[in-house]
């Protein structure tokens, strides 16, 4: 989320442009808001190798997939 926020700032997005992004991305994530209990995420120790403080393979893969999708939509990450 921080990376997206920084990218939108660097792109000098207006509030209207940012809202257009939100509306474009909402269909991908809105199911989280209707799930029982929402999406609490995962604890740090379940997504990172604590010895090396590196993301686990499945977590890194998910990050890269989302980043690629956002970049293909035009976000300059």
Residue pairs with C-beta under 8 A, 6 or more apart in sequence:
3 67
3 77
4 70
4 75
4 77
7 75
7 76
7 77
8 18
8 21
8 75
10 76
11 75
11 76
13 21
21 75
24 73
25 73
32 38
32 39
46 56
47 55
47 56
47 58
47 59
48 54
48 55
48 56
48 59
49 55
49 56
55 63
67 77
70 77
71 77
